[in-house]
Amino acid sequence: METSTEQGRQEVTISIDPERCTGCGLCVRVCPRGTLSMRDGKAVAGGGRSMGCGHCEAICPAGAVRVEGLDAEAAAFETFRTGETWLPPGRFDAGPLLQLMRSRRSCRNYQERPVAQDLLRDLVRAGISAPSGTNSQKWTFT
């Protein structure tokens, strides 16, 4: 297994299983920091510049790439469930998402009752799931 690590908030390790890697190069093309490269027809991780974004793992059609050290709590919701796997690029039916977005209204018709803490925590986790430029994740919440 080839690995790359970065110190920061947490250690992120990218491992590539050379037996599963097909050499398609998708992970190399999608990596925003150039952490991955091709060697002898296989993807390899090198250097310590991983952002821990998980793009490489999400796009690998063979499941050869693993990104360890990502914050599991960021995807642990209390009030609803999500799938455990990445959605393949281009294979998501955007219709239900658009229907949900078009159904939402911002009427500012507030009620005099507190919002449950578990729902507030889930809203924050959902918010930090949104992409950010260069994976900077400079979130603030009010």
C-alpha positions as CSV (number, residue, x, y, z in Angstrom):
1,M,0.0,0.0,0.0
2,E,1.3,3.4,-1.0
3,T,0.6,6.1,1.7
4,S,0.7,9.8,2.1
5,T,0.2,11.7,5.4
6,E,-0.3,15.2,6.5
7,Q,-0.2,16.8,10.0
8,G,-2.8,19.3,10.9
9,R,-6.1,18.9,12.7
10,Q,-5.6,15.2,12.3
11,E,-3.4,12.8,10.4
12,V,-4.8,11.9,7.0
13,T,-3.5,8.8,5.3
14,I,-4.2,7.9,1.7
15,S,-3.6,4.2,0.8
16,I,-3.8,2.8,-2.7
17,D,-4.1,-1.0,-3.1
18,P,-1.9,-1.8,-6.2
19,E,-3.8,-5.1,-6.7
20,R,-7.1,-3.3,-7.1
21,C,-5.8,-0.2,-9.0
22,T,-6.6,-0.4,-12.7
23,G,-4.4,2.6,-13.6
24,C,-7.3,4.7,-14.9
25,G,-5.8,7.8,-13.4
26,L,-9.1,9.3,-12.3
27,C,-7.8,9.8,-8.7
28,V,-4.7,11.6,-10.0
29,R,-6.8,14.0,-12.2
30,V,-9.2,14.9,-9.4
31,C,-6.6,15.5,-6.6
32,P,-6.6,19.2,-5.9
33,R,-3.1,19.2,-4.2
34,G,-1.2,16.8,-6.5
35,T,-0.8,14.3,-3.8
36,L,-1.3,11.4,-6.2
37,S,0.7,10.4,-9.3
38,M,1.1,7.5,-11.7
39,R,4.0,5.2,-11.5
40,D,4.4,2.0,-13.6
41,G,0.8,2.3,-14.7
42,K,-0.6,2.5,-11.1
43,A,-1.7,5.4,-8.9
44,V,0.6,6.1,-6.0
45,A,0.4,8.6,-3.1
46,G,3.4,10.7,-2.4
47,G,4.4,13.6,-0.3
48,G,2.6,15.0,2.7
49,R,0.2,17.4,1.0
50,S,-3.2,15.6,1.3
51,M,-6.1,17.9,2.2
52,G,-8.2,14.9,3.3
53,C,-11.0,15.9,0.9
54,G,-11.7,12.3,-0.1
55,H,-12.1,13.1,-3.8
56,C,-9.7,10.3,-4.8
57,E,-11.6,7.7,-2.9
58,A,-15.0,8.9,-4.1
59,I,-14.0,8.7,-7.8
60,C,-12.1,5.4,-7.8
61,P,-14.2,2.9,-9.8
62,A,-12.2,0.0,-8.5
63,G,-12.3,0.9,-4.8
64,A,-8.5,0.9,-4.6
65,V,-8.2,4.2,-2.8
66,R,-8.8,4.7,0.9
67,V,-8.6,7.9,2.8
68,E,-8.1,7.2,6.5
69,G,-8.3,9.8,9.3
70,L,-11.4,11.6,8.0
71,D,-13.7,12.9,10.8
72,A,-16.3,10.1,11.2
73,E,-18.3,12.4,13.5
74,A,-18.9,14.8,10.6
75,A,-21.1,12.2,8.9
76,A,-22.8,10.8,12.1
77,F,-26.3,12.3,12.0
78,E,-28.7,11.8,14.9
79,T,-32.1,12.7,13.3
80,F,-31.7,10.9,9.9
81,R,-29.6,8.3,8.1
82,T,-27.4,8.6,5.0
83,G,-25.7,6.0,2.9
84,E,-22.3,4.7,3.9
85,T,-20.8,4.8,0.4
86,W,-19.8,7.6,-2.0
87,L,-22.3,8.3,-4.8
88,P,-20.6,7.6,-8.1
89,P,-20.1,10.8,-10.1
90,G,-22.8,11.4,-12.6
91,R,-25.0,8.6,-11.3
92,F,-27.2,10.5,-9.0
93,D,-30.8,11.4,-10.0
94,A,-30.8,15.1,-9.4
95,G,-34.6,15.3,-9.8
96,P,-35.5,14.6,-6.2
97,L,-32.9,17.0,-5.0
98,L,-34.2,19.8,-7.2
99,Q,-37.8,18.9,-6.1
100,L,-36.7,19.3,-2.5
101,M,-35.0,22.6,-3.2
102,R,-37.9,24.0,-5.1
103,S,-40.3,22.9,-2.3
104,R,-38.6,24.8,0.4
105,R,-39.8,28.3,1.4
106,S,-38.2,30.9,3.6
107,C,-41.4,32.4,5.1
108,R,-39.8,33.6,8.4
109,N,-42.8,32.4,10.3
110,Y,-41.0,31.5,13.5
111,Q,-42.6,29.6,16.3
112,E,-42.0,30.2,20.0
113,R,-40.5,26.8,20.8
114,P,-36.9,25.7,21.0
115,V,-35.3,23.6,18.3
116,A,-34.0,20.2,19.5
117,Q,-30.3,20.0,20.2
118,D,-29.8,16.9,18.1
119,L,-31.5,18.6,15.1
120,L,-29.2,21.6,15.5
121,R,-26.1,19.4,15.6
122,D,-27.3,17.6,12.5
123,L,-27.8,21.0,10.7
124,V,-24.2,22.0,11.5
125,R,-22.9,18.6,10.3
126,A,-24.9,19.0,7.1
127,G,-23.6,22.5,6.6
128,I,-20.0,21.5,6.9
129,S,-20.6,18.7,4.3
130,A,-20.9,21.4,1.6
131,P,-17.8,21.8,-0.6
132,S,-15.5,24.7,0.2
133,G,-12.8,26.2,-1.9
134,T,-9.5,24.3,-1.5
135,N,-11.3,22.3,1.3
136,S,-10.5,25.3,3.6
137,Q,-13.7,24.6,5.7
138,K,-13.7,28.0,7.3
139,W,-17.1,27.6,8.8
140,T,-18.9,30.0,11.1
141,F,-22.4,29.6,12.5
142,T,-24.7,32.0,14.2
